[in-house]
Every structure is written in structure tokens, then in C-alpha cells.
Amino acid sequence: MTSNSGNSLVLGLFLVFGWLHAPAALAADDHAATHRHDAHAAPKGITLNNGKKWNTDEPLRRGMGNIRALVEHHHHATHGGKPAAATYDKLAKGIHTETTYIFQNCKLDKQADEVLHVILTEVLGGAAAIEGKQKGASRDQGVARVVGALNDYGRTFNHPGWKPVQ
């Protein structure tokens, strides 16, 4: 992702690195954490553009739409059962592929880019937990974290046709 400042990508990568190693908040019950999407509080730094949603570009809409589709597919394919580790790993790999695409191709103005970085940091933190790489967070909590970030994106960015992840 590039912006007018040119330093945004580097800053974003440092932020992502820091968040991936920060402990996740634990929910009392994995199942409840996965399905209690409305209880998610937006991380600090997620703001609107003077009361309006931020503009998006095609690469951002494509990448976020693909992440949403991956999460929805995972949820429907595994609802009521305990997914195998390979199922979680496939989801995390897809999320990493899409976030890489967004970082390489999305071009937003500086302020929108900064807000997006907060959301993508949450997405990547969730992906780390989905992979089982985040101490203190279950894979299901990682999915819930990604869902929360996707819903924050929908509340904050103008993405025609976007619907909250249920």
C-alpha cells in the first residue's frame, strides 16, 4: 500500500510486527468469542473521514472482499464442529495472500491509509492466532479478531455492497 508520504508501508509493517507479538485479549469461551461479533470494540485509531466513510480503491475492495469470503467460507464449513489444523492454516494463508496484495497494490490518501493500517494490523494479528502463533489466543479467537476487523472496515470504508460478517 502506498500513500503520498512514502513511509506508510514501512510504518505499517512495523505496526504489524508489533501487533503480531502483542498478547491477545482472552475470551472466556472460544465458541462465544467466535460468535459474539457485536461485542467487538474498534481499536484506537479507527476513525471516519469527518463523519463519512473513507474512499476505497479497487485493490482494497478486492482484497478485503476476498478476506471476507474466506472467513465466511470457513465459518459455514466448520459451524458446529471443530476444524482441523489444516483448515485453520488454509484460512490464515489466504488472509496473508490477500493482505500482501493490499499492501502492494492499494493506493489511498495518507489519512485513509493510516486508518486502514490499524484495521490490517488487526487482521494480521487474527491471522497469527489462526495459525496458532499467538501465545494466549486460540485459533477461534483469531477468527473472531479477523471478523471484528472486517466489520470495522465495513463501518469505516466506503465499499459498495459490503455486509457485516455474521
Secondary structure as GFF3:
##gff-version 3
##sequence-region A 1 166
A	DSSP	alpha_helix	8	20	.	.	.	ID=ss1
A	DSSP	alpha_helix	30	35	.	.	.	ID=ss2
A	DSSP	three_ten_helix	37	39	.	.	.	ID=ss3
A	DSSP	alpha_helix	58	78	.	.	.	ID=ss4
A	DSSP	alpha_helix	85	105	.	.	.	ID=ss5
A	DSSP	alpha_helix	110	130	.	.	.	ID=ss6
A	DSSP	alpha_helix	139	156	.	.	.	ID=ss7
###
